[in-house]
């Protein structure tokens, strides 16, 4: 048999071509090659798809961080959003609030333009009944202050509020006169005020407090002050050292025990220290009860021990203790005269190293609601607002 030269079997003997075993082996080899090709195709297909997916993810990531998408600042916070304080009425408990308020930047230079503000913190039973007077005081200075009000939780807010106090009440708890929960309330006020990075000075006031000067004078006095104003002195009597508990040793000794006015003013550094204090304050919570009166001893003792070098040891709030007793004089309508208010404004003390400064008290208490009409009448003449 003659075989054509271009036949695919030209190189094979005729006997092999028609050999059944040869045909089976030939079929299996072709099937194996086909399977390898299919497997290789599937692998390459998955590899190419994986590369495309990785490339898409990479492109998406680059475009997101380069600002090429429509992502809003709420997804990627800007500095402005980060610095914005939370709403005054929030859902943080005290533990979370104090922890968040205790945070402070380690770099003193601010990467943005800021206007320092004064935080006016009102510790009240119910309404701020001197609100109309404060309304005149704050008018036109909205960028330079913040207001926070801690009232008794039982107060239902039924009294009409002046616009500057509207919506400025913080989450509050019950406070009893002389109790350690008074200090807890003060720390709560400080913590809420610290959440606003713009607040640089912090003043504690009550519903019976009034300003003795116009806003510009008060603001300049506080912002430019080189020290805080927490009254602290050693009282060697039953109402001073006599309230000390020996259980506070060794962290606080009787020689370190101090007394002072509850009504303070402080800078941001001291405010941060107060809300961060986990050493001395727990001692007061445990051992300063009943007739101890934490509100007269915690801050004076703490500041004297830890921050005496930057404290004036005096208060900026005038109170009349001339009659003696556990409570200051309550000021009724007949007390309020032009001469009386001028006398409160003209006292002598030290301010930023100047010993003969004629401005010592910026605020005064304890004024009853019945004095409001006279105060509103005399404020333009005396306080000039």
BAPA-718883 format. One record per residue: z, y, x of N, C-alpha, C in turn; residue in one letter. Coordinates in steps of 0.001 Angstrom, whole numbers, padded with zeros to 6 digits, always signed. Example, Ala and Ser with C-alpha at 12.3 -4.5 7.8 and 13.67 -1.06 7.14 Angstrom:
BEGIN
+007800-005690+013190+007800-004500+012300+007800-003300+013200A;+007080-002250+012850+007140-001060+013670+007870+000030+012900S;
END
This chain:
BEGIN
+000000-001191+000860+000000+000000+000000+000000+001221+000882X;-000856+002124+000532-001006+003353+001302-000201+004439+000645X;+000580+005169+001477+001455+006224+000962+000991+007554+001446X;+000966+008521+000539+000529+009870+000901+001520+010481+001851X;+001011+011311+002785+001862+011938+003798+002814+012961+003241X;+002540+013539+002083+003414+014565+001498+004407+013991+000505X;+004451+012688+000431+005407+012061-000474+006796+012174+000085X;+007802+012371-000829+009184+012522-000379+009767+011224+000131X;+009037+010133-000095+009507+008832+000389+008691+008353+001588X;+007915+009250+002194+007014+008841+003267+007748+008285+004442X;+008968+008783+004655+009703+008337+005840+010549+007111+005550X;+010567+006654+004338+011419+005525+003970+010551+004285+003745X;+011057+003202+004165+010345+001940+003868+010312+001698+002378X;+009271+001032+001952+009092+000758+000531+010209-000108+000000X;+010726-000948+000832+011781-001864+000388+013061-001121+000036X;+013321+000033+000770+014542+000800+000506+014411+001604-000778X;+013209+002093-001005+013006+002924-002183+013320+002156-003448X;+012936+000923-003467+013141+000116-004654+014401-000725-004580X;+015229-000428-003585+016494-001154-003440+017535-000519-004362X;+018122-001277-005270+019111-000693-006225+020292-000019-005540X;+020790-000629-004453+021944-000017-003768+021586+001341-003202X;+020363+001431-002665+019936+002722-002115+019863+003785-003205X;+019359+003424-004373+019244+004390-005450+020611+004885-005937X;+021571+003961-005971+022926+004351-006415+023550+005330-005439X;+023432+005017-004132+023996+005900-003103+023321+007260-003127X;+022035+007278-003334+021305+008528-003387+021760+009377-004585X;+021982+008720-005729+022443+009440-006914+023825+010032-006703X;+024722+009225-006092+026090+009695-005864+026128+010878-004901X;+025300+010854-003885+025281+011960-002922+024804+013250-003587X;+023780+013127-004436+023304+014315-005149+024357+014847-006121X;+025053+013918-006780+026111+014334-007718+027264+015038-006977X;+027588+014531-005787+028652+015139-004983+028267+016553-004556X;+027039+016720-004124+026564+018048-003728+026586+019010-004914X;+026178+018507-006086+026197+019346-007285+027623+019789-007629X;+028583+018850-007523+029988+019184-007818+030537+020216-006848X;+030196+020050-005571+030651+021037-004579+030096+022416-004878X;+028846+022471-005302+028243+023764-005609+028905+024442-006792X;+029182+023628-007838+029843+024201-009026+031243+024717-008670X;+032000+023899-007909+033368+024301-007514+033345+025590-006696X;+032417+025670-005753+032302+026861-004921+031953+028084-005770X;+031101+027889-006779+030736+029004-007656+031914+029522-008450X;+032720+028564-008947+033902+028973-009727+034889+029748-008861X;+035133+029253-007642+036069+029926-006721+035586+031329-006399X;+034310+031463-006092+033756+032776-005765+033854+033725-006962X;+033650+033188-008167+033719+034027-009367+035120+034618-009547X;+036148+033747-009407+037524+034256-009538+037867+035250-008436X;+037387+035007-007236+037667+035906-006105+037081+037292-006352X;+035838+037318-006835+035167+038599-007093+035887+039363-008200X;+036292+038633-009272+037022+039296-010354+038347+039855-009868X;+039064+039091-009012+040333+039560-008460+040147+040806-007615X;+039086+040863-006843+038817+042051-006024+038555+043260-006907X;+037785+043056-007968+037496+044173-008878+038761+044691-009545X;+039666+043749-009963+040914+044161-010602+041797+044930-009626X;+041886+044455-008385+042689+045163-007385+042139+046550-007129X;+040821+046654-007077+040189+047947-006840+040473+048907-007994X;+040430+048381-009227+040713+049228-010388+042154+049718-010371X;+043090+048822-010027+044499+049215-009952+044705+050266-008879X;+044061+050069-007737+044195+051034-006642+043664+052393-007056X;+042509+052397-007706+041927+053660-008157+042830+054337-009187X;+043421+053532-010094+044309+054085-011112+045544+054704-010480X;+046109+053997-009493+047308+054510-008832+047016+055801-008104X;+045882+055841-007400+045530+057052-006660+045309+058210-007609X;+044599+057946-008716+044302+059030-009648+045561+059534-010326X;+046530+058632-010588+047773+059064-011222+048550+060000-010326X;+048723+059617-009073+049527+060418-008168+048805+061631-007631X;+047488+061661-007778+046751+062845-007338+046553+063834-008473X;+047038+063456-009667+046968+064384-010798+045613+064417-011468X;+044801+063364-011287+043462+063364-011861+043435+062807-013272X;+044582+062414-013815+044622+061908-015175+045311+062925-016058X;+045468+062576-017300+046102+063491-018261+047583+063200-018400X;+048211+062532-017384+049634+062216-017442+050447+063491-017558X;+051403+063518-018472+052208+064706-018716+053409+064741-017801X;+054057+065919-017616+055236+066035-016755+056407+065174-017212X;+056397+064755-018486+057500+063928-018944+057438+062542-018320X;+056243+062108-017888+056103+060831-017211+056458+060956-015743X;+056019+062016-015104+056339+062290-013708+057089+063608-013655X;+058434+063572-013631+059242+064801-013750+058947+065798-012642X;+058837+067051-013026+058710+068129-012067+060095+068650-011741X;+060190+069523-010746+061477+070101-010379+062075+070867-011545X;+061227+071545-012303+061705+072324-013441+062372+071423-014475X;+061741+070274-014759+062318+069348-015721+063603+068718-015199X;+063641+068459-013904+064827+067855-013296+066024+068798-013384X;+065772+070084-013201+066857+071069-013189+067307+071470-014585X;+066536+071149-015583+066887+071548-016947+068118+070785-017411X;+069194+071492-017795+070416+070790-018225+070201+070105-019562X;+070974+069050-019831+070850+068363-021119+071374+069246-022241X;+071113+068893-023476+071657+069672-024601+073180+069746-024527X;+073743+070847-025016+075195+071014-024974+075891+069905-025763X;+075360+069547-026909+075918+068451-027694+075173+067175-027323X;+075768+066375-026454+075139+065165-025929+075976+063948-026319X;+075592+062778-025803+076279+061537-026162+076953+060884-024949X;+077146+061625-023876+077840+061065-022720+079343+061012-022972X;+080001+059928-022527+081456+059906-022579+081992+060637-021341X;+083305+060810-021260+083890+061597-020176+083575+061001-018802X;+083618+059692-018700+083375+059037-017411+081965+059333-016911X;+080998+059190-017798+079605+059456-017415+079395+060938-017142X;+080006+061790-017978+079855+063233-017826+080388+063711-016480X;+081597+063296-016127+082200+063724-014857+081400+063192-013674X;+080907+061960-013783+080119+061388-012687+078842+062192-012476X;+078167+062501-013558+076914+063258-013434+077176+064673-012927X;+078262+065293-013410+078579+066665-012998+079011+066746-011545X;+079503+065649-010986+080000+065672-009606+078887+065677-008571X;+077647+065462-008986+076529+065445-008039+076250+066849-007515X;+075965+066932-006222+075693+068229-005604+074676+068056-004484X;+073725+068979-004330+072742+068893-003244+073405+069109-001890X;+072903+068446-000866+073446+068604+000484+072781+069753+001232X;+071650+070239+000707+070941+071360+001319+071291+072628+000554X;+071776+073635+001246+072254+074849+000591+071134+075769+000122X;+069979+075707+000764+068867+076574+000382+068132+075983-000819X;+067918+076799-001837+067262+076344-003059+065740+076441-002905X;+065000+075413-003328+063529+075440-003226+062876+076154-004403X;+063578+077058-005040+063040+077777-006186+063815+079075-006329X;+063236+080006-007046+063922+081266-007323+064925+081059-008450X;+066108+081580-008283+067133+081380-009300+067928+082654-009510X;+068479+082786-010685+069370+083889-011023+070763+083311-011244X;+071728+083593-010375+073079+083051-010547+073674+083479-011885X;+074326+082539-012542+074932+082821-013841+076442+082593-013799X;+077128+083231-014746+078558+083015-014937+078738+082163-016190X;+079503+081077-016068+079797+080212-017207+081098+080667-017857X;+081008+081101-019099+082177+081511-019866+082596+080331-020739X;+083752+079756-020441+084205+078522-021082+085399+078832-021983X;+085223+078611-023275+086249+078946-024256+086961+077678-024722X;+088268+077620-024467+089108+076524-024936+089840+077010-026187X;+089453+076496-027345+089934+077049-028614+090460+075948-029532X;+091219+076380-030537+091619+075458-031600+090509+075349-032639X;+089932+076471-032982+088879+076504-033997+087827+077526-033632X;+087635+078553-034448+086596+079551-034169+087011+080518-033078X;+086032+081138-032455+086283+082230-031517+086350+083494-032356X;+087569+083865-032790+087661+084958-033766+087433+086328-033145X;+087330+086403-031815+086946+087652-031153+085441+087687-030866X;+084700+086791-031508+083268+086665-031248+082485+087963-031430X;+082744+088792-032445+081981+090042-032562+082139+090961-031355X;+083333+090962-030759+083537+091771-029556+082766+091189-028383X;+082805+089866-028237+082053+089206-027168+080551+089372-027381X;+080132+089417-028611+078715+089621-028910+078232+090945-028305X;+079025+091981-028462+078676+093277-027860+078707+093201-026337X;+079652+092476-025823+079802+092323-024368+078576+091643-023752X;+078082+090589-024384+076979+089805-023827+075603+090411-024104X;+075491+091298-025053+074191+091788-025510+073355+092359-024365X;+072117+091864-024260+071175+092361-023263+071279+091708-021903X;+072133+090695-021761+072338+090072-020442+072131+088557-020522X;+071189+088137-021338+071025+086725-021659+070737+085836-020447X;+070113+086352-019411+069743+085544-018256+070891+085352-017261X;+072015+085989-017513+073072+086018-016510+074348+085284-016925X;+074321+084568-018020+075539+083869-018444+075203+082608-019230X;+076197+081734-019311+076164+080558-020181+077486+080497-020913X;+077483+079930-022117+078694+079842-022930+078941+078391-023322X;+080200+077965-023224+080612+076621-023622+081922+076735-024403X;+081996+076030-025529+083177+076100-026384+083725+074690-026616X;+085004+074513-026290+085707+073253-026548+086733+073527-027632X;+086469+073060-028851+087375+073274-029975+087963+071939-030413X;+088981+072004-031243+089587+070786-031756+088557+070009-032575X;+088451+068688-032368+087450+067907-033114+087590+068022-034631X;+088798+068338-035099+089008+068464-036540+088415+069740-037114X;+088066+070700-036251+087476+071942-036734+086076+071661-037267X;+085837+072058-038499+084561+071717-039152+083481+072775-038985X;+083809+073875-038279+082808+074892-038020+082380+075670-039235X;+083250+075763-040233+082886+076444-041471+082811+077962-041314X;+083509+078513-040291+083471+079953-040074+082112+080371-039515X;+081562+081485-039992+080271+081943-039450+080394+082299-037975X;+079429+081864-037173+079473+082100-035740+078533+083240-035352X;+078941+084002-034347+078045+085007-033784+076905+084296-033071X;+075748+084896-032992+074584+084231-032394+074827+083687-030992X;+075594+084404-030158+075776+083936-028782+076598+082656-028716X;+077382+082355-029754+078199+081147-029770+077569+080017-030576X;+076487+080306-031235+075848+079295-032076+075295+078160-031212X;+075695+076935-031552+075202+075762-030836+075763+075594-029442X;+076887+076225-029136+077450+076144-027777+078717+075293-027711X;+079001+074524-028752+080176+073655-028739+079838+072329-028065X;+080712+071904-027160+080506+070662-026430+081255+069525-027124X;+080918+068262-026844+081698+067141-027382+083157+067265-026945X;+084071+067283-027891+085468+067608-027605+086412+066493-028045X;+087637+066579-027535+088713+065683-027936+089955+066508-028235X;+090927+065859-028889+092138+066567-029298+092918+067069-028089X;+093454+068277-028213+094229+068910-027149+095574+069358-027709X;+096648+069050-026977+097985+069491-027362+098533+070428-026304X;+099223+071459-026747+099757+072458-025839+100665+071798-024812X;+100413+072091-023536+101232+071568-022453+100906+070160-022023X;+100071+069444-022774+099771+068056-022456+098705+067912-021389X;+098630+066721-020811+097628+066478-019774+096224+066514-020357X;+096111+066297-021691+094775+066377-022288+094239+067807-022289X;+095120+068788-022023+094655+070161-021831+093805+070246-020563X;+094251+069570-019505+093483+069543-018253+092212+068733-018436X;+092286+067671-019199+091081+066884-019482+090034+067741-020173X;+090478+068599-021078+089547+069498-021765+088944+070510-020796X;+089750+071026-019876+089251+071984-018892+088231+071325-017972X;+088515+070112-017551+087557+069372-016716+086278+069074-017492X;+086428+068822-018788+085255+068572-019637+084384+069820-019729X;+085012+070962-019871+084270+072225-019904+083567+072464-018568X;+084288+072278-017468+083688+072470-016150+082511+071530-015934X;+082669+070281-016343+081603+069298-016127+080344+069680-016891X;+080498+070094-018145+079330+070512-018918+078668+071732-018297X;+079461+072666-017805+078901+073866-017193+078218+073549-015868X;+078715+072569-015132+078118+072201-013846+076743+071555-014008X;+076448+071027-015178+075140+070410-015403+074013+071429-015336X;+074357+072706-015483+073380+073785-015326+073486+074297-013893X;+072478+074034-013073+072509+074388-011658+072578+075897-011458X;+072239+076672-012496+072277+078126-012385+073675+078704-012440X;+074635+077958-012998+076004+078459-013103+076688+078427-011741X;+077158+079591-011295+077791+079697-009980+079257+080106-010049X;+079675+080717-011149+081085+081074-011337+081516+080574-012711X;+082799+080186-012819+083285+079518-014012+084612+080155-014446X;+084641+080650-015685+085805+081360-016204+086352+080611-017418X;+087662+080331-017427+088300+079714-018582+088934+080795-019447X;+088607+080772-020737+089095+081769-021686+089573+081073-022953X;+090262+081817-023806+090703+081280-025094+090132+082142-026210X;+090378+081735-027451+089879+082505-028589+090570+083850-028724X;+091712+084034-028040+092451+085296-028130+092193+086207-026934X;+091225+085844-026087+090902+086656-024904+089890+087740-025247X;+089976+088849-024506+088982+089918-024635+088545+090340-023238X;+087351+090887-023094+086933+091463-021807+087475+092881-021687X;+087836+093279-020467+088356+094634-020237+087306+095569-019656X;+086196+095020-019213+085109+095815-018638+083794+095365-019255X;+082736+096120-019028+081428+095728-019541+080870+094571-018714X;+079789+093983-019205+079258+092773-018582+078830+093019-017139X;+078155+094103-016878+077656+094367-015525+078784+094394-014507X;+079903+095028-014869+081045+095104-013961+081642+093721-013729X;+081835+092960-014801+082412+091622-014684+081505+090709-013868X;+080212+090755-014158+079258+089891-013451+079245+090205-011957X;+079142+091459-011610+079105+091854-010209+080391+091449-009486X;+081527+091637-010144+082831+091304-009566+082909+089814-009240X;+082446+088978-010154+082557+087537-009968+081510+086990-008992X;+080272+087375-009157+079202+086840-008311+079411+087233-006852X;+079943+088408-006617+080131+088882-005246+081499+088543-004666X;+082323+087841-005422+083643+087476-004922+083537+086386-003862X;+084336+086499-002825+084318+085519-001731+085320+084390-001943X;+086134+084485-002996+087169+083479-003252+087209+083129-004739X;+087933+082060-005057+088221+081716-006448+089535+082373-006849X;+089816+082349-008131+091010+083028-008633+091827+082052-009486X;+092713+081328-008806+093630+080393-009446+095039+080773-009017X;+095862+081182-009962+097233+081567-009617+098005+080336-009147X;+098705+080490-008024+099471+079377-007461+100654+079928-006690X;+101850+079516-007079+103050+079962-006366+104141+078902-006480X;+105091+078974-005589+106202+078027-005543+107361+078574-006372X;+107680+077912-007462+108755+078334-008357+109945+077384-008186X;+110999+077868-007487+112174+077026-007211+113184+077156-008346X;+112825+076634-009505+113692+076715-010669+113396+075522-011576X;+114194+075340-012646+113940+074226-013559+112553+074249-014201X;+111945+075449-014344+110603+075528-014939+109515+075478-013870X;+109898+075233-012630+108948+075094-011539+109115+073737-010884X;+109867+073711-009785+110114+072444-009104+110865+071446-009978X;+111596+071972-010953+112336+071092-011846+111453+070187-012681X;+110170+070490-012786+109234+069664-013551+108546+068603-012692X;+108813+068627-011420+108183+067674-010500+108756+066274-010705X;+107884+065275-010602+108302+063884-010701+108212+063218-009331X;+109284+062576-008922+109310+061914-007607+108317+060756-007536X;+107829+060297-008690+106837+059214-008693+105504+059653-008086X;+105339+060964-007885+104092+061461-007294+104073+061345-005775X;+105212+061048-005190+105232+060835-003751+104464+059555-003409X;+103832+059445-002238+103787+060455-001165+102598+061403-001255X;+101714+061194-002247+100519+062039-002317+100876+063493-002584X;+101870+063715-003448+102330+065073-003743+103848+065104-003583X;+104345+065954-002715+105785+066106-002522+106268+067328-003295X;+107582+067442-003438+108136+068570-004176+107835+069887-003474X;+107702+069870-002148+107370+071094-001403+105939+071545-001666X;+105099+070643-002110+103703+070975-002398+103489+071332-003864X;+104483+071139-004677+104393+071394-006124+104260+072887-006389X;+103270+073281-007182+103022+074685-007458+102902+074935-008971X;+103054+076202-009319+102958+076643-010695+102001+077825-010772X;+101426+078061-011950+100529+079199-012091+099963+079305-013487X;+099172+080333-013703+098534+080560-014995+097443+079526-015239X;+097318+079150-016479+096267+078209-016861+094882+078827-016778X;+094794+080141-016928+093504+080816-017081+092931+081160-015716X;+091922+080403-015310+091383+080472-013961+089968+081013-013942X;+089513+081304-012732+088110+081612-012428+087829+080969-011092X;+086694+080282-010963+086416+079589-009699+084926+079542-009418X;+084608+079287-008148+083213+079153-007748+082758+077715-007945X;+081495+077473-007665+080912+076147-007931+081519+075072-007035X;+081801+075418-005795+082372+074443-004866+083707+073903-005385X;+084576+074800-005837+085868+074368-006351+085709+073618-007673X;+084799+074062-008524+084563+073371-009789+084121+071930-009549X;+083260+071708-008567+082832+070357-008214+084006+069521-007725X;+084889+070139-006956+086057+069416-006448+086989+069010-007586X;+087148+069863-008576+088049+069577-009694+087537+068406-010527X;+086253+068403-010872+085728+067317-011704+085606+066016-010915X;+085614+066095-009592+085480+064899-008751+086820+064339-008304X;+087910+064996-008660+089233+064608-008175+089702+063296-008807X;+089661+062244-008030+090173+060944-008462+091435+060560-007703X;+092030+061523-007013+093236+061256-006230+094475+061843-006891X;+094456+063139-007162+095639+063823-007677+095711+063827-009205X;+094563+063977-009852+094597+064059-011305+095156+062796-011960X;+094821+061584-011485+095441+060392-012082+096967+060402-011995X;+097526+061026-010964+098984+061134-010867+099543+061978-012009X;+098854+063070-012325+099289+063918-013434+099143+063192-014763X;+098080+062432-014909+097902+061675-016141+099025+060668-016355X;+099511+060092-015280+100527+059043-015384+101952+059581-015395X;+102208+060643-014618+103595+061059-014400+103944+062453-014913X;+102959+063268-015297+103270+064623-015769+103130+064654-017290X;+104205+064287-017983+104189+064191-019439+105356+064972-020037X;+105291+065115-021361+106336+065798-022135+106589+067203-021597X;+107727+067454-020973+108086+068813-020547+107560+069163-019164X;+106593+068423-018664+106043+068703-017329+105032+069849-017365X;+104235+069935-018432+103246+070995-018618+102180+070993-017511X;+101275+070031-017620+100201+069878-016626+099356+071131-016485X;+099140+071854-017602+098259+073016-017555+098795+074112-016642X;+100103+074114-016363+100690+075117-015473+100844+074628-014044X;+100563+073335-013799+100873+072787-012476+099726+072047-011784X;+098819+071435-012545+097783+070643-011879+096893+071486-010967X;+096207+072464-011533+095299+073282-010713+096031+074044-009611X;+097167+074705-009906+097884+075389-008825+098255+074457-007665X;+098684+073228-007987+099056+072274-006942+097826+071772-006197X;+096808+071371-006927+095589+070835-006313+094911+071861-005422X;+094754+073082-005926+094081+074125-005148+094903+074501-003925X;+096224+074585-004068+097078+074924-002934+096988+073884-001830X;+096864+072626-002206+096814+071544-001222+095448+071400-000571X;+094381+071602-001332+093045+071268-000845+092123+072467-000611X;+092377+073612-001257+091428+074727-001181+092126+076074-001063X;+093279+076089-000439+094063+077329-000361+093337+078430+000399X;+092514+078074+001370+091845+079071+002201+090821+079900+001463X;+090351+079429+000318+089333+080173-000446+089840+080508-001849X;+091132+080817-001944+091717+081136-003236+092547+082410-003128X;+092480+083253-004159+093202+084533-004145+094657+084392-004586X;+095004+083219-005165+096359+082977-005687+096741+083938-006810X;+095771+084401-007565+096058+085251-008721+095053+084949-009821X;+095407+085330-011029+094525+085146-012169+093817+086456-012497X;+092677+086356-013152+091928+087545-013579+092183+087874-015048X;+093074+087106-015676+093377+087312-017095+094804+087833-017253X;+094923+089045-017778+096233+089666-017978+096937+089061-019183X;+098238+088761-019013+099079+088251-020092+100444+088920-019965X;+101069+089252-021087+102373+089911-021086+103493+088871-021194X;+104213+088660-020064+105335+087736-020036+106676+088479-020018X;+106653+089750-020331+107859+090574-020180+109001+090150-021102X;+108705+089534-022210+109759+089145-023145+110396+087808-022791X;+109844+087122-021796+110400+085831-021420+110045+084741-022419X;+110563+083536-022162+110276+082425-023059+109042+081644-022643X;+108776+080559-023355+107652+079687-022985+106278+080232-023365X;+106245+081278-024211+104964+081822-024664+104882+083305-024338X;+103673+083787-024005+103511+085223-023753+103570+086026-025046X;+103637+087328-024904+103679+088219-026057+102374+088152-026838X;+102504+088023-028136+101338+088064-029014+101050+089520-029371X;+099837+089958-029121+099471+091367-029300+098902+091600-030692X;+099616+092435-031456+099194+092752-032819+098436+094079-032825X;+098052+094503-033999+097173+095671-034161+097748+096926-033505X;+099040+097184-033645+099634+098426-033131+099589+098534-031606X;+099435+097390-030918+099359+097419-029463+098049+098049-028982X;+097018+097888-029770+095676+098257-029312+095470+099764-029447X;+095576+100438-028314+095296+101870-028234+094413+102109-027019X;+093810+103264-026970+092979+103620-025822+093824+103626-024555X;+095027+104178-024635+095908+104265-023468+096302+102873-022966X;+096590+101973-023888+096981+100616-023518+095843+099899-022789X;+094649+099993-023318+093497+099324-022701+093170+099918-021343X;+093296+101228-021221+093043+101863-019919+094068+101420-018886X;+095313+101245-019313+096365+100808-018394+096071+099407-017847X;+095525+098529-018686+095181+097177-018242+094040+097190-017225X;+093192+098190-017319+092039+098306-016421+092396+098943-015085X;+093481+099661-015026+093835+100411-013814+095064+099811-013143X;+094854+098728-012434+095892+098094-011636+095374+097926-010217X;+096252+097645-009292+095862+097571-007875+096114+096170-007327X;+095135+095663-006586+095271+094348-005951+094242+094241-004825X;+094142+093058-004242+093177+092839-003154+091937+092154-003694X;+090780+092640-003233+089504+092036-003623+088592+092015-002413X;+088181+090815-001989+087311+090642-000820+087836+091396+000411X;+089135+091314+000628+089737+091936+001796+090166+093373+001620X;+089740+093996+000510+090140+095379+000230+091438+095343-000570X;+092520+095817+000001+093838+095681-000623+094085+096661-001760X;+093380+097749-001793+093630+098776-002804+092561+098812-003886X;+091981+097676-004191+090998+097631-005279+091691+097945-006594X;+091068+098796-007407+091686+099187-008681+091208+098347-009855X;+090512+097249-009558+090113+096305-010600+090747+094954-010281X;+091728+094569-011064+092431+093297-010843+092211+092317-011985X;+092320+092816-013206+092152+091979-014388+090823+092304-015067X;+090047+091251-015298+088780+091404-016014+088918+091051-017484X;+089963+090296-017824+090180+089839-019188+091657+089998-019552X;+091951+089881-020844+093337+089970-021309+093511+089116-022553X;+094717+088661-022804+095117+087908-023980+096597+088195-024229X;+097173+088013-025338+096839+087163-026429+096714+088042-027664X;+095476+088349-028086+095205+089273-029175+095005+088510-030488X;+095686+088954-031535+095527+088349-032849+094239+088842-033513X;+093732+088096-034502+092488+088510-035176+092561+089906-035782X;+093761+090322-036181+093895+091633-036795+093619+092799-035864X;+093521+092550-034564+093234+093615-033599+091745+093858-033431X;+090908+093003-034010+089466+093050-033753+088845+094381-034149X;+089216+094923-035308+088588+096164-035785+088853+097302-034800X;+090095+097415-034341+090400+098477-033377+089690+098254-032047X;+089617+096998-031618+088939+096698-030354+087452+097068-030437X;+086834+096788-031547+085430+097145-031720+085248+098662-031734X;+086226+099375-032245+086144+100836-032301+086336+101448-030912X;+087262+100890-030111+087572+101483-028811+086704+100967-027676X;+086028+099846-027883+085235+099250-026804+084193+100197-026220X;+083437+100935-027035+082446+101856-026445+083093+102930-025576X;+084292+103383-025949+084947+104437-025169+085562+103908-023886X;+086253+102778-023994+087028+102250-022865+086218+101282-022006X;+085690+100234-022622+084945+099204-021875+083493+099601-021612X;+083004+100572-022363+081636+101081-022197+080590+100017-022508X;+080796+099342-023626+079745+098438-024119+079746+098457-025646X;
END
